[in-house]
Amino acid sequence: MRKTFVLCLIATTCLLAHAGNCRQVGGTVSTNFLDSTTTFGTVTGDLAGAIGVTVLSLTQNPDGTATFRNQHHWVTSTGDTINALPANATAFPTNVAGFYAASYLNGVVINGGTGQFKNATGKVSSWGAVDLSKGEVVLRYEGTICTR
């Protein structure tokens, strides 16, 4: 019985160490389009710093929405980078020409970085607005990031 308890204790410790330190994150993103495929701006909150997005592709959907396939480039205020897989943002048209509600319906998957985010994993979801007539994007982000 004692050996079983010790074995369970060791296994639990190893699992917890492997899972890493997970934390909830949240804040805002405010960017401007520099050209038709590139944005650059600031991030506030838990992942404060700067962010740039490269639009890899744009698909007009039959329901009137548009899907932006984006690659994110994130640098925190401490100089660490956050890597993310390409992610789809859906733009929902409004009654105002060029103005869209936007959401990363499946989130943005975090897969590493530098510094404190070297082996980070997680997902960040966001929603907000895009004004293509002014070239502006404002989003609220929230999610979980785990580091080891």
Summary of the structure (lengths in Angstrom):
residues: 148
radius of gyration: 18.8
end to end distance: 32.1
largest distance: 70.6
contacts: 432
relative contact order: 0.21
helix: 16%
strand: 60%
